[in-house]
Amino acid sequence: MVFQDYALYPNLIAKENITFPLRLKKYSEEKVSQKLKSTIEIIDVGVEKYLDFFPKELSAGHKQR
């Protein structure tokens, strides 16, 4: 199943959208960085270069990833 609408916060860049739930749970910055790195490794589709983009700057495929 592929969602047609992505639940991304428009005011946060991609890496902030990924780490938002961890920050809500008050994870340490070190743990947040580790989890972000492991998530990127799992996705493994060259997503690193898009981590500092806002959702409006991303294509639908990048938003989905």
PDBQT receptor file of N, H, CA, C and O in Angstrom, charges set to zero:
ATOM      1  N   MET A   1       0.843  -1.170   0.000  1.00  0.00    +0.000 N 
ATOM      2  CA  MET A   1       0.000   0.000   0.000  1.00  0.00    +0.000 C 
ATOM      3  C   MET A   1       0.889   1.234   0.000  1.00  0.00    +0.000 C 
ATOM      4  O   MET A   1       1.890   1.281   0.715  1.00  0.00    +0.000 OA
ATOM      5  N   VAL A   2       0.534   2.211  -0.784  1.00  0.00    +0.000 N 
ATOM      6  H   VAL A   2      -0.279   2.173  -1.365  1.00  0.00    +0.000 HD
ATOM      7  CA  VAL A   2       1.264   3.466  -0.854  1.00  0.00    +0.000 C 
ATOM      8  C   VAL A   2       0.294   4.594  -0.527  1.00  0.00    +0.000 C 
ATOM      9  O   VAL A   2      -0.757   4.717  -1.157  1.00  0.00    +0.000 OA
ATOM     10  N   PHE A   3       0.645   5.412   0.453  1.00  0.00    +0.000 N 
ATOM     11  H   PHE A   3       1.498   5.312   0.965  1.00  0.00    +0.000 HD
ATOM     12  CA  PHE A   3      -0.208   6.526   0.842  1.00  0.00    +0.000 C 
ATOM     13  C   PHE A   3      -0.134   7.640  -0.191  1.00  0.00    +0.000 C 
ATOM     14  O   PHE A   3       0.938   7.902  -0.738  1.00  0.00    +0.000 OA
ATOM     15  N   GLN A   4      -1.241   8.292  -0.465  1.00  0.00    +0.000 N 
ATOM     16  H   GLN A   4      -2.111   8.080  -0.022  1.00  0.00    +0.000 HD
ATOM     17  CA  GLN A   4      -1.289   9.390  -1.416  1.00  0.00    +0.000 C 
ATOM     18  C   GLN A   4      -0.970  10.724  -0.759  1.00  0.00    +0.000 C 
ATOM     19  O   GLN A   4      -0.544  11.661  -1.434  1.00  0.00    +0.000 OA
ATOM     20  N   ASP A   5      -1.170  10.817   0.541  1.00  0.00    +0.000 N 
ATOM     21  H   ASP A   5      -1.516  10.055   1.089  1.00  0.00    +0.000 HD
ATOM     22  CA  ASP A   5      -0.896  12.041   1.280  1.00  0.00    +0.000 C 
ATOM     23  C   ASP A   5       0.084  11.703   2.390  1.00  0.00    +0.000 C 
ATOM     24  O   ASP A   5      -0.102  10.727   3.117  1.00  0.00    +0.000 OA
ATOM     25  N   TYR A   6       1.109  12.501   2.516  1.00  0.00    +0.000 N 
ATOM     26  H   TYR A   6       1.260  13.294   1.925  1.00  0.00    +0.000 HD
ATOM     27  CA  TYR A   6       2.170  12.199   3.469  1.00  0.00    +0.000 C 
ATOM     28  C   TYR A   6       2.034  13.106   4.687  1.00  0.00    +0.000 C 
ATOM     29  O   TYR A   6       1.839  14.313   4.544  1.00  0.00    +0.000 OA
ATOM     30  N   ALA A   7       2.134  12.543   5.857  1.00  0.00    +0.000 N 
ATOM     31  H   ALA A   7       2.292  11.562   5.973  1.00  0.00    +0.000 HD
ATOM     32  CA  ALA A   7       1.967  13.283   7.102  1.00  0.00    +0.000 C 
ATOM     33  C   ALA A   7       3.295  13.933   7.493  1.00  0.00    +0.000 C 
ATOM     34  O   ALA A   7       3.945  13.517   8.451  1.00  0.00    +0.000 OA
ATOM     35  N   LEU A   8       3.680  14.947   6.744  1.00  0.00    +0.000 N 
ATOM     36  H   LEU A   8       3.152  15.285   5.965  1.00  0.00    +0.000 HD
ATOM     37  CA  LEU A   8       4.915  15.676   7.014  1.00  0.00    +0.000 C 
ATOM     38  C   LEU A   8       4.580  17.078   7.505  1.00  0.00    +0.000 C 
ATOM     39  O   LEU A   8       3.631  17.706   7.036  1.00  0.00    +0.000 OA
ATOM     40  N   TYR A   9       5.368  17.552   8.451  1.00  0.00    +0.000 N 
ATOM     41  H   TYR A   9       6.139  17.042   8.832  1.00  0.00    +0.000 HD
ATOM     42  CA  TYR A   9       5.189  18.911   8.949  1.00  0.00    +0.000 C 
ATOM     43  C   TYR A   9       5.868  19.869   7.971  1.00  0.00    +0.000 C 
ATOM     44  O   TYR A   9       7.079  19.779   7.771  1.00  0.00    +0.000 OA
ATOM     45  N   PRO A  10       5.117  20.780   7.362  1.00  0.00    +0.000 N 
ATOM     46  CA  PRO A  10       5.682  21.646   6.325  1.00  0.00    +0.000 C 
ATOM     47  C   PRO A  10       6.734  22.626   6.838  1.00  0.00    +0.000 C 
ATOM     48  O   PRO A  10       7.545  23.122   6.055  1.00  0.00    +0.000 OA
ATOM     49  N   ASN A  11       6.735  22.909   8.126  1.00  0.00    +0.000 N 
ATOM     50  H   ASN A  11       6.077  22.506   8.762  1.00  0.00    +0.000 HD
ATOM     51  CA  ASN A  11       7.690  23.860   8.681  1.00  0.00    +0.000 C 
ATOM     52  C   ASN A  11       8.981  23.194   9.172  1.00  0.00    +0.000 C 
ATOM     53  O   ASN A  11       9.869  23.878   9.682  1.00  0.00    +0.000 OA
ATOM     54  N   LEU A  12       9.096  21.871   9.025  1.00  0.00    +0.000 N 
ATOM     55  H   LEU A  12       8.375  21.315   8.610  1.00  0.00    +0.000 HD
ATOM     56  CA  LEU A  12      10.286  21.136   9.442  1.00  0.00    +0.000 C 
ATOM     57  C   LEU A  12      10.990  20.548   8.226  1.00  0.00    +0.000 C 
ATOM     58  O   LEU A  12      10.342  20.085   7.287  1.00  0.00    +0.000 OA
ATOM     59  N   ILE A  13      12.319  20.571   8.248  1.00  0.00    +0.000 N 
ATOM     60  H   ILE A  13      12.845  20.948   9.010  1.00  0.00    +0.000 HD
ATOM     61  CA  ILE A  13      13.062  19.928   7.167  1.00  0.00    +0.000 C 
ATOM     62  C   ILE A  13      12.941  18.414   7.315  1.00  0.00    +0.000 C 
ATOM     63  O   ILE A  13      12.468  17.920   8.338  1.00  0.00    +0.000 OA
ATOM     64  N   ALA A  14      13.367  17.688   6.298  1.00  0.00    +0.000 N 
ATOM     65  H   ALA A  14      13.752  18.090   5.466  1.00  0.00    +0.000 HD
ATOM     66  CA  ALA A  14      13.166  16.236   6.247  1.00  0.00    +0.000 C 
ATOM     67  C   ALA A  14      13.712  15.523   7.481  1.00  0.00    +0.000 C 
ATOM     68  O   ALA A  14      13.015  14.693   8.065  1.00  0.00    +0.000 OA
ATOM     69  N   LYS A  15      14.956  15.832   7.891  1.00  0.00    +0.000 N 
ATOM     70  H   LYS A  15      15.522  16.506   7.416  1.00  0.00    +0.000 HD
ATOM     71  CA  LYS A  15      15.507  15.117   9.046  1.00  0.00    +0.000 C 
ATOM     72  C   LYS A  15      14.773  15.459  10.330  1.00  0.00    +0.000 C 
ATOM     73  O   LYS A  15      14.706  14.621  11.230  1.00  0.00    +0.000 OA
ATOM     74  N   GLU A  16      14.217  16.664  10.449  1.00  0.00    +0.000 N 
ATOM     75  H   GLU A  16      14.270  17.344   9.718  1.00  0.00    +0.000 HD
ATOM     76  CA  GLU A  16      13.412  17.014  11.620  1.00  0.00    +0.000 C 
ATOM     77  C   GLU A  16      12.092  16.263  11.610  1.00  0.00    +0.000 C 
ATOM     78  O   GLU A  16      11.589  15.885  12.668  1.00  0.00    +0.000 OA
ATOM     79  N   ASN A  17      11.517  16.038  10.418  1.00  0.00    +0.000 N 
ATOM     80  H   ASN A  17      11.926  16.345   9.558  1.00  0.00    +0.000 HD
ATOM     81  CA  ASN A  17      10.303  15.240  10.312  1.00  0.00    +0.000 C 
ATOM     82  C   ASN A  17      10.561  13.798  10.731  1.00  0.00    +0.000 C 
ATOM     83  O   ASN A  17       9.719  13.175  11.378  1.00  0.00    +0.000 OA
ATOM     84  N   ILE A  18      11.726  13.271  10.361  1.00  0.00    +0.000 N 
ATOM     85  H   ILE A  18      12.409  13.777   9.836  1.00  0.00    +0.000 HD
ATOM     86  CA  ILE A  18      12.066  11.891  10.715  1.00  0.00    +0.000 C 
ATOM     87  C   ILE A  18      12.278  11.747  12.215  1.00  0.00    +0.000 C 
ATOM     88  O   ILE A  18      11.843  10.763  12.813  1.00  0.00    +0.000 OA
ATOM     89  N   THR A  19      12.939  12.716  12.821  1.00  0.00    +0.000 N 
ATOM     90  H   THR A  19      13.291  13.516  12.335  1.00  0.00    +0.000 HD
ATOM     91  CA  THR A  19      13.304  12.604  14.234  1.00  0.00    +0.000 C 
ATOM     92  C   THR A  19      12.274  13.200  15.190  1.00  0.00    +0.000 C 
ATOM     93  O   THR A  19      12.449  13.119  16.406  1.00  0.00    +0.000 OA
ATOM     94  N   PHE A  20      11.226  13.784  14.674  1.00  0.00    +0.000 N 
ATOM     95  H   PHE A  20      11.084  13.849  13.686  1.00  0.00    +0.000 HD
ATOM     96  CA  PHE A  20      10.219  14.434  15.521  1.00  0.00    +0.000 C 
ATOM     97  C   PHE A  20       9.665  13.531  16.628  1.00  0.00    +0.000 C 
ATOM     98  O   PHE A  20       9.614  13.962  17.780  1.00  0.00    +0.000 OA
ATOM     99  N   PRO A  21       9.251  12.301  16.325  1.00  0.00    +0.000 N 
ATOM    100  CA  PRO A  21       8.717  11.442  17.401  1.00  0.00    +0.000 C 
ATOM    101  C   PRO A  21       9.753  11.136  18.491  1.00  0.00    +0.000 C 
ATOM    102  O   PRO A  21       9.401  10.995  19.663  1.00  0.00    +0.000 OA
ATOM    103  N   LEU A  22      11.005  11.038  18.109  1.00  0.00    +0.000 N 
ATOM    104  H   LEU A  22      11.290  11.153  17.158  1.00  0.00    +0.000 HD
ATOM    105  CA  LEU A  22      12.057  10.770  19.095  1.00  0.00    +0.000 C 
ATOM    106  C   LEU A  22      12.244  11.959  20.028  1.00  0.00    +0.000 C 
ATOM    107  O   LEU A  22      12.463  11.793  21.228  1.00  0.00    +0.000 OA
ATOM    108  N   ARG A  23      12.158  13.144  19.469  1.00  0.00    +0.000 N 
ATOM    109  H   ARG A  23      11.980  13.279  18.494  1.00  0.00    +0.000 HD
ATOM    110  CA  ARG A  23      12.297  14.345  20.292  1.00  0.00    +0.000 C 
ATOM    111  C   ARG A  23      11.103  14.506  21.235  1.00  0.00    +0.000 C 
ATOM    112  O   ARG A  23      11.258  14.990  22.356  1.00  0.00    +0.000 OA
ATOM    113  N   LEU A  24       9.926  14.107  20.788  1.00  0.00    +0.000 N 
ATOM    114  H   LEU A  24       9.799  13.714  19.877  1.00  0.00    +0.000 HD
ATOM    115  CA  LEU A  24       8.752  14.144  21.664  1.00  0.00    +0.000 C 
ATOM    116  C   LEU A  24       8.921  13.220  22.863  1.00  0.00    +0.000 C 
ATOM    117  O   LEU A  24       8.455  13.518  23.963  1.00  0.00    +0.000 OA
ATOM    118  N   LYS A  25       9.590  12.102  22.638  1.00  0.00    +0.000 N 
ATOM    119  H   LYS A  25       9.968  11.860  21.744  1.00  0.00    +0.000 HD
ATOM    120  CA  LYS A  25       9.829  11.132  23.712  1.00  0.00    +0.000 C 
ATOM    121  C   LYS A  25      11.060  11.485  24.537  1.00  0.00    +0.000 C 
ATOM    122  O   LYS A  25      11.476  10.723  25.410  1.00  0.00    +0.000 OA
ATOM    123  N   LYS A  26      11.644  12.663  24.246  1.00  0.00    +0.000 N 
ATOM    124  H   LYS A  26      11.306  13.282  23.537  1.00  0.00    +0.000 HD
ATOM    125  CA  LYS A  26      12.782  13.190  25.009  1.00  0.00    +0.000 C 
ATOM    126  C   LYS A  26      14.034  12.325  24.918  1.00  0.00    +0.000 C 
ATOM    127  O   LYS A  26      14.761  12.172  25.900  1.00  0.00    +0.000 OA
ATOM    128  N   TYR A  27      14.285  11.758  23.736  1.00  0.00    +0.000 N 
ATOM    129  H   TYR A  27      13.694  11.882  22.938  1.00  0.00    +0.000 HD
ATOM    130  CA  TYR A  27      15.523  11.017  23.512  1.00  0.00    +0.000 C 
ATOM    131  C   TYR A  27      16.686  12.008  23.535  1.00  0.00    +0.000 C 
ATOM    132  O   TYR A  27      16.512  13.179  23.200  1.00  0.00    +0.000 OA
ATOM    133  N   SER A  28      17.853  11.546  23.924  1.00  0.00    +0.000 N 
ATOM    134  H   SER A  28      17.994  10.594  24.196  1.00  0.00    +0.000 HD
ATOM    135  CA  SER A  28      19.039  12.400  23.905  1.00  0.00    +0.000 C 
ATOM    136  C   SER A  28      19.428  12.686  22.457  1.00  0.00    +0.000 C 
ATOM    137  O   SER A  28      19.087  11.929  21.547  1.00  0.00    +0.000 OA
ATOM    138  N   GLU A  29      20.141  13.781  22.262  1.00  0.00    +0.000 N 
ATOM    139  H   GLU A  29      20.418  14.395  23.001  1.00  0.00    +0.000 HD
ATOM    140  CA  GLU A  29      20.572  14.146  20.914  1.00  0.00    +0.000 C 
ATOM    141  C   GLU A  29      21.452  13.055  20.301  1.00  0.00    +0.000 C 
ATOM    142  O   GLU A  29      21.395  12.809  19.096  1.00  0.00    +0.000 OA
ATOM    143  N   GLU A  30      22.250  12.414  21.120  1.00  0.00    +0.000 N 
ATOM    144  H   GLU A  30      22.296  12.614  22.099  1.00  0.00    +0.000 HD
ATOM    145  CA  GLU A  30      23.102  11.324  20.643  1.00  0.00    +0.000 C 
ATOM    146  C   GLU A  30      22.254  10.161  20.120  1.00  0.00    +0.000 C 
ATOM    147  O   GLU A  30      22.537   9.608  19.057  1.00  0.00    +0.000 OA
ATOM    148  N   LYS A  31      21.217   9.799  20.871  1.00  0.00    +0.000 N 
ATOM    149  H   LYS A  31      20.987  10.248  21.735  1.00  0.00    +0.000 HD
ATOM    150  CA  LYS A  31      20.331   8.704  20.470  1.00  0.00    +0.000 C 
ATOM    151  C   LYS A  31      19.548   9.082  19.203  1.00  0.00    +0.000 C 
ATOM    152  O   LYS A  31      19.351   8.247  18.322  1.00  0.00    +0.000 OA
ATOM    153  N   VAL A  32      19.113  10.325  19.119  1.00  0.00    +0.000 N 
ATOM    154  H   VAL A  32      19.273  11.004  19.836  1.00  0.00    +0.000 HD
ATOM    155  CA  VAL A  32      18.386  10.805  17.942  1.00  0.00    +0.000 C 
ATOM    156  C   VAL A  32      19.283  10.695  16.708  1.00  0.00    +0.000 C 
ATOM    157  O   VAL A  32      18.839  10.243  15.653  1.00  0.00    +0.000 OA
ATOM    158  N   SER A  33      20.533  11.105  16.842  1.00  0.00    +0.000 N 
ATOM    159  H   SER A  33      20.894  11.472  17.699  1.00  0.00    +0.000 HD
ATOM    160  CA  SER A  33      21.481  11.030  15.722  1.00  0.00    +0.000 C 
ATOM    161  C   SER A  33      21.718   9.585  15.298  1.00  0.00    +0.000 C 
ATOM    162  O   SER A  33      21.778   9.282  14.106  1.00  0.00    +0.000 OA
ATOM    163  N   GLN A  34      21.853   8.697  16.278  1.00  0.00    +0.000 N 
ATOM    164  H   GLN A  34      21.804   8.942  17.246  1.00  0.00    +0.000 HD
ATOM    165  CA  GLN A  34      22.054   7.274  15.980  1.00  0.00    +0.000 C 
ATOM    166  C   GLN A  34      20.858   6.698  15.237  1.00  0.00    +0.000 C 
ATOM    167  O   GLN A  34      21.023   5.987  14.246  1.00  0.00    +0.000 OA
ATOM    168  N   LYS A  35      19.666   7.001  15.709  1.00  0.00    +0.000 N 
ATOM    169  H   LYS A  35      19.533   7.579  16.514  1.00  0.00    +0.000 HD
ATOM    170  CA  LYS A  35      18.447   6.488  15.080  1.00  0.00    +0.000 C 
ATOM    171  C   LYS A  35      18.280   7.050  13.659  1.00  0.00    +0.000 C 
ATOM    172  O   LYS A  35      17.875   6.327  12.749  1.00  0.00    +0.000 OA
ATOM    173  N   LEU A  36      18.590   8.329  13.475  1.00  0.00    +0.000 N 
ATOM    174  H   LEU A  36      18.919   8.917  14.215  1.00  0.00    +0.000 HD
ATOM    175  CA  LEU A  36      18.509   8.933  12.148  1.00  0.00    +0.000 C 
ATOM    176  C   LEU A  36      19.470   8.227  11.203  1.00  0.00    +0.000 C 
ATOM    177  O   LEU A  36      19.099   7.884  10.080  1.00  0.00    +0.000 OA
ATOM    178  N   LYS A  37      20.685   8.012  11.644  1.00  0.00    +0.000 N 
ATOM    179  H   LYS A  37      20.986   8.291  12.556  1.00  0.00    +0.000 HD
ATOM    180  CA  LYS A  37      21.683   7.339  10.818  1.00  0.00    +0.000 C 
ATOM    181  C   LYS A  37      21.237   5.924  10.450  1.00  0.00    +0.000 C 
ATOM    182  O   LYS A  37      21.374   5.512   9.298  1.00  0.00    +0.000 OA
ATOM    183  N   SER A  38      20.707   5.182  11.418  1.00  0.00    +0.000 N 
ATOM    184  H   SER A  38      20.597   5.517  12.354  1.00  0.00    +0.000 HD
ATOM    185  CA  SER A  38      20.274   3.807  11.129  1.00  0.00    +0.000 C 
ATOM    186  C   SER A  38      19.062   3.792  10.193  1.00  0.00    +0.000 C 
ATOM    187  O   SER A  38      18.944   2.904   9.350  1.00  0.00    +0.000 OA
ATOM    188  N   THR A  39      18.172   4.760  10.335  1.00  0.00    +0.000 N 
ATOM    189  H   THR A  39      18.268   5.482  11.021  1.00  0.00    +0.000 HD
ATOM    190  CA  THR A  39      17.012   4.857   9.448  1.00  0.00    +0.000 C 
ATOM    191  C   THR A  39      17.453   5.136   8.020  1.00  0.00    +0.000 C 
ATOM    192  O   THR A  39      16.935   4.535   7.078  1.00  0.00    +0.000 OA
ATOM    193  N   ILE A  40      18.401   6.039   7.858  1.00  0.00    +0.000 N 
ATOM    194  H   ILE A  40      18.821   6.527   8.623  1.00  0.00    +0.000 HD
ATOM    195  CA  ILE A  40      18.916   6.367   6.532  1.00  0.00    +0.000 C 
ATOM    196  C   ILE A  40      19.586   5.152   5.901  1.00  0.00    +0.000 C 
ATOM    197  O   ILE A  40      19.452   4.919   4.700  1.00  0.00    +0.000 OA
ATOM    198  N   GLU A  41      20.309   4.378   6.710  1.00  0.00    +0.000 N 
ATOM    199  H   GLU A  41      20.418   4.568   7.686  1.00  0.00    +0.000 HD
ATOM    200  CA  GLU A  41      20.960   3.170   6.198  1.00  0.00    +0.000 C 
ATOM    201  C   GLU A  41      19.934   2.140   5.731  1.00  0.00    +0.000 C 
ATOM    202  O   GLU A  41      20.166   1.439   4.746  1.00  0.00    +0.000 OA
ATOM    203  N   ILE A  42      18.821   2.045   6.420  1.00  0.00    +0.000 N 
ATOM    204  H   ILE A  42      18.633   2.615   7.220  1.00  0.00    +0.000 HD
ATOM    205  CA  ILE A  42      17.760   1.103   6.036  1.00  0.00    +0.000 C 
ATOM    206  C   ILE A  42      17.134   1.528   4.709  1.00  0.00    +0.000 C 
ATOM    207  O   ILE A  42      16.910   0.697   3.829  1.00  0.00    +0.000 OA
ATOM    208  N   ILE A  43      16.854   2.816   4.570  1.00  0.00    +0.000 N 
ATOM    209  H   ILE A  43      17.035   3.492   5.285  1.00  0.00    +0.000 HD
ATOM    210  CA  ILE A  43      16.239   3.325   3.342  1.00  0.00    +0.000 C 
ATOM    211  C   ILE A  43      17.200   3.162   2.170  1.00  0.00    +0.000 C 
ATOM    212  O   ILE A  43      16.811   2.679   1.106  1.00  0.00    +0.000 OA
ATOM    213  N   ASP A  44      18.450   3.564   2.362  1.00  0.00    +0.000 N 
ATOM    214  H   ASP A  44      18.766   3.956   3.226  1.00  0.00    +0.000 HD
ATOM    215  CA  ASP A  44      19.546   3.326   1.413  1.00  0.00    +0.000 C 
ATOM    216  C   ASP A  44      19.202   3.644  -0.043  1.00  0.00    +0.000 C 
ATOM    217  O   ASP A  44      19.456   2.822  -0.923  1.00  0.00    +0.000 OA
ATOM    218  N   VAL A  45      18.642   4.792  -0.308  1.00  0.00    +0.000 N 
ATOM    219  H   VAL A  45      18.435   5.460   0.407  1.00  0.00    +0.000 HD
ATOM    220  CA  VAL A  45      18.347   5.186  -1.690  1.00  0.00    +0.000 C 
ATOM    221  C   VAL A  45      18.884   6.589  -1.990  1.00  0.00    +0.000 C 
ATOM    222  O   VAL A  45      18.311   7.305  -2.810  1.00  0.00    +0.000 OA
ATOM    223  N   GLY A  46      19.961   6.981  -1.344  1.00  0.00    +0.000 N 
ATOM    224  H   GLY A  46      20.428   6.400  -0.677  1.00  0.00    +0.000 HD
ATOM    225  CA  GLY A  46      20.545   8.293  -1.581  1.00  0.00    +0.000 C 
ATOM    226  C   GLY A  46      19.748   9.432  -0.990  1.00  0.00    +0.000 C 
ATOM    227  O   GLY A  46      19.746  10.544  -1.518  1.00  0.00    +0.000 OA
ATOM    228  N   VAL A  47      19.081   9.157   0.091  1.00  0.00    +0.000 N 
ATOM    229  H   VAL A  47      19.082   8.254   0.520  1.00  0.00    +0.000 HD
ATOM    230  CA  VAL A  47      18.212  10.146   0.705  1.00  0.00    +0.000 C 
ATOM    231  C   VAL A  47      18.992  11.183   1.535  1.00  0.00    +0.000 C 
ATOM    232  O   VAL A  47      18.433  12.207   1.927  1.00  0.00    +0.000 OA
ATOM    233  N   GLU A  48      20.264  10.920   1.798  1.00  0.00    +0.000 N 
ATOM    234  H   GLU A  48      20.718  10.088   1.479  1.00  0.00    +0.000 HD
ATOM    235  CA  GLU A  48      21.067  11.815   2.629  1.00  0.00    +0.000 C 
ATOM    236  C   GLU A  48      21.110  13.243   2.098  1.00  0.00    +0.000 C 
ATOM    237  O   GLU A  48      21.110  14.200   2.872  1.00  0.00    +0.000 OA
ATOM    238  N   LYS A  49      21.146  13.380   0.789  1.00  0.00    +0.000 N 
ATOM    239  H   LYS A  49      21.146  12.603   0.160  1.00  0.00    +0.000 HD
ATOM    240  CA  LYS A  49      21.256  14.722   0.206  1.00  0.00    +0.000 C 
ATOM    241  C   LYS A  49      19.969  15.530   0.302  1.00  0.00    +0.000 C 
ATOM    242  O   LYS A  49      19.968  16.726   0.009  1.00  0.00    +0.000 OA
ATOM    243  N   TYR A  50      18.886  14.899   0.703  1.00  0.00    +0.000 N 
ATOM    244  H   TYR A  50      18.886  13.928   0.941  1.00  0.00    +0.000 HD
ATOM    245  CA  TYR A  50      17.600  15.592   0.814  1.00  0.00    +0.000 C 
ATOM    246  C   TYR A  50      17.188  15.880   2.251  1.00  0.00    +0.000 C 
ATOM    247  O   TYR A  50      16.080  16.367   2.481  1.00  0.00    +0.000 OA
ATOM    248  N   LEU A  51      18.037  15.597   3.212  1.00  0.00    +0.000 N 
ATOM    249  H   LEU A  51      18.936  15.202   3.025  1.00  0.00    +0.000 HD
ATOM    250  CA  LEU A  51      17.675  15.747   4.625  1.00  0.00    +0.000 C 
ATOM    251  C   LEU A  51      17.466  17.187   5.055  1.00  0.00    +0.000 C 
ATOM    252  O   LEU A  51      16.778  17.439   6.044  1.00  0.00    +0.000 OA
ATOM    253  N   ASP A  52      18.042  18.135   4.338  1.00  0.00    +0.000 N 
ATOM    254  H   ASP A  52      18.601  17.931   3.534  1.00  0.00    +0.000 HD
ATOM    255  CA  ASP A  52      17.903  19.544   4.711  1.00  0.00    +0.000 C 
ATOM    256  C   ASP A  52      16.889  20.287   3.847  1.00  0.00    +0.000 C 
ATOM    257  O   ASP A  52      16.902  21.516   3.784  1.00  0.00    +0.000 OA
ATOM    258  N   PHE A  53      16.016  19.544   3.188  1.00  0.00    +0.000 N 
ATOM    259  H   PHE A  53      16.005  18.545   3.240  1.00  0.00    +0.000 HD
ATOM    260  CA  PHE A  53      14.979  20.132   2.350  1.00  0.00    +0.000 C 
ATOM    261  C   PHE A  53      13.648  20.153   3.100  1.00  0.00    +0.000 C 
ATOM    262  O   PHE A  53      13.363  19.274   3.914  1.00  0.00    +0.000 OA
ATOM    263  N   PHE A  54      12.849  21.163   2.813  1.00  0.00    +0.000 N 
ATOM    264  H   PHE A  54      13.080  21.877   2.152  1.00  0.00    +0.000 HD
ATOM    265  CA  PHE A  54      11.494  21.220   3.345  1.00  0.00    +0.000 C 
ATOM    266  C   PHE A  54      10.601  20.341   2.465  1.00  0.00    +0.000 C 
ATOM    267  O   PHE A  54      10.927  20.115   1.300  1.00  0.00    +0.000 OA
ATOM    268  N   PRO A  55       9.486  19.843   2.996  1.00  0.00    +0.000 N 
ATOM    269  CA  PRO A  55       8.601  18.978   2.213  1.00  0.00    +0.000 C 
ATOM    270  C   PRO A  55       8.164  19.579   0.880  1.00  0.00    +0.000 C 
ATOM    271  O   PRO A  55       8.032  18.854  -0.106  1.00  0.00    +0.000 OA
ATOM    272  N   LYS A  56       7.939  20.882   0.835  1.00  0.00    +0.000 N 
ATOM    273  H   LYS A  56       8.046  21.471   1.636  1.00  0.00    +0.000 HD
ATOM    274  CA  LYS A  56       7.494  21.506  -0.416  1.00  0.00    +0.000 C 
ATOM    275  C   LYS A  56       8.578  21.464  -1.490  1.00  0.00    +0.000 C 
ATOM    276  O   LYS A  56       8.285  21.631  -2.674  1.00  0.00    +0.000 OA
ATOM    277  N   GLU A  57       9.829  21.240  -1.083  1.00  0.00    +0.000 N 
ATOM    278  H   GLU A  57      10.067  21.104  -0.121  1.00  0.00    +0.000 HD
ATOM    279  CA  GLU A  57      10.937  21.187  -2.031  1.00  0.00    +0.000 C 
ATOM    280  C   GLU A  57      11.226  19.766  -2.528  1.00  0.00    +0.000 C 
ATOM    281  O   GLU A  57      12.079  19.566  -3.394  1.00  0.00    +0.000 OA
ATOM    282  N   LEU A  58      10.518  18.795  -1.980  1.00  0.00    +0.000 N 
ATOM    283  H   LEU A  58       9.825  18.958  -1.277  1.00  0.00    +0.000 HD
ATOM    284  CA  LEU A  58      10.749  17.392  -2.318  1.00  0.00    +0.000 C 
ATOM    285  C   LEU A  58       9.728  16.882  -3.324  1.00  0.00    +0.000 C 
ATOM    286  O   LEU A  58       8.585  17.340  -3.344  1.00  0.00    +0.000 OA
ATOM    287  N   SER A  59      10.134  15.946  -4.146  1.00  0.00    +0.000 N 
ATOM    288  H   SER A  59      11.061  15.573  -4.130  1.00  0.00    +0.000 HD
ATOM    289  CA  SER A  59       9.191  15.307  -5.055  1.00  0.00    +0.000 C 
ATOM    290  C   SER A  59       8.311  14.350  -4.262  1.00  0.00    +0.000 C 
ATOM    291  O   SER A  59       8.601  14.061  -3.101  1.00  0.00    +0.000 OA
ATOM    292  N   ALA A  60       7.256  13.862  -4.866  1.00  0.00    +0.000 N 
ATOM    293  H   ALA A  60       7.020  14.097  -5.810  1.00  0.00    +0.000 HD
ATOM    294  CA  ALA A  60       6.356  12.918  -4.186  1.00  0.00    +0.000 C 
ATOM    295  C   ALA A  60       7.097  11.654  -3.785  1.00  0.00    +0.000 C 
ATOM    296  O   ALA A  60       6.841  11.100  -2.717  1.00  0.00    +0.000 OA
ATOM    297  N   GLY A  61       8.007  11.194  -4.624  1.00  0.00    +0.000 N 
ATOM    298  H   GLY A  61       8.215  11.645  -5.492  1.00  0.00    +0.000 HD
ATOM    299  CA  GLY A  61       8.787   9.998  -4.312  1.00  0.00    +0.000 C 
ATOM    300  C   GLY A  61       9.696  10.201  -3.127  1.00  0.00    +0.000 C 
ATOM    301  O   GLY A  61       9.837   9.310  -2.288  1.00  0.00    +0.000 OA
ATOM    302  N   HIS A  62      10.320  11.373  -3.047  1.00  0.00    +0.000 N 
ATOM    303  H   HIS A  62      10.206  12.097  -3.728  1.00  0.00    +0.000 HD
ATOM    304  CA  HIS A  62      11.194  11.648  -1.905  1.00  0.00    +0.000 C 
ATOM    305  C   HIS A  62      10.378  11.799  -0.620  1.00  0.00    +0.000 C 
ATOM    306  O   HIS A  62      10.812  11.367   0.448  1.00  0.00    +0.000 OA
ATOM    307  N   LYS A  63       9.217  12.400  -0.724  1.00  0.00    +0.000 N 
ATOM    308  H   LYS A  63       8.865  12.750  -1.592  1.00  0.00    +0.000 HD
ATOM    309  CA  LYS A  63       8.356  12.506   0.464  1.00  0.00    +0.000 C 
ATOM    310  C   LYS A  63       7.962  11.124   0.956  1.00  0.00    +0.000 C 
ATOM    311  O   LYS A  63       7.918  10.870   2.160  1.00  0.00    +0.000 OA
ATOM    312  N   GLN A  64       7.681  10.253   0.033  1.00  0.00    +0.000 N 
ATOM    313  H   GLN A  64       7.716  10.460  -0.945  1.00  0.00    +0.000 HD
ATOM    314  CA  GLN A  64       7.261   8.891   0.375  1.00  0.00    +0.000 C 
ATOM    315  C   GLN A  64       8.387   8.144   1.085  1.00  0.00    +0.000 C 
ATOM    316  O   GLN A  64       8.144   7.429   2.058  1.00  0.00    +0.000 OA
ATOM    317  N   ARG A  65       9.608   8.307   0.605  1.00  0.00    +0.000 N 
ATOM    318  H   ARG A  65       9.805   8.887  -0.185  1.00  0.00    +0.000 HD
ATOM    319  CA  ARG A  65      10.756   7.642   1.240  1.00  0.00    +0.000 C 
ATOM    320  C   ARG A  65      10.989   8.218   2.607  1.00  0.00    +0.000 C 
ATOM    321  O   ARG A  65      11.910   7.794   3.306  1.00  0.00    +0.000 OA
TER     322      ARG A  65
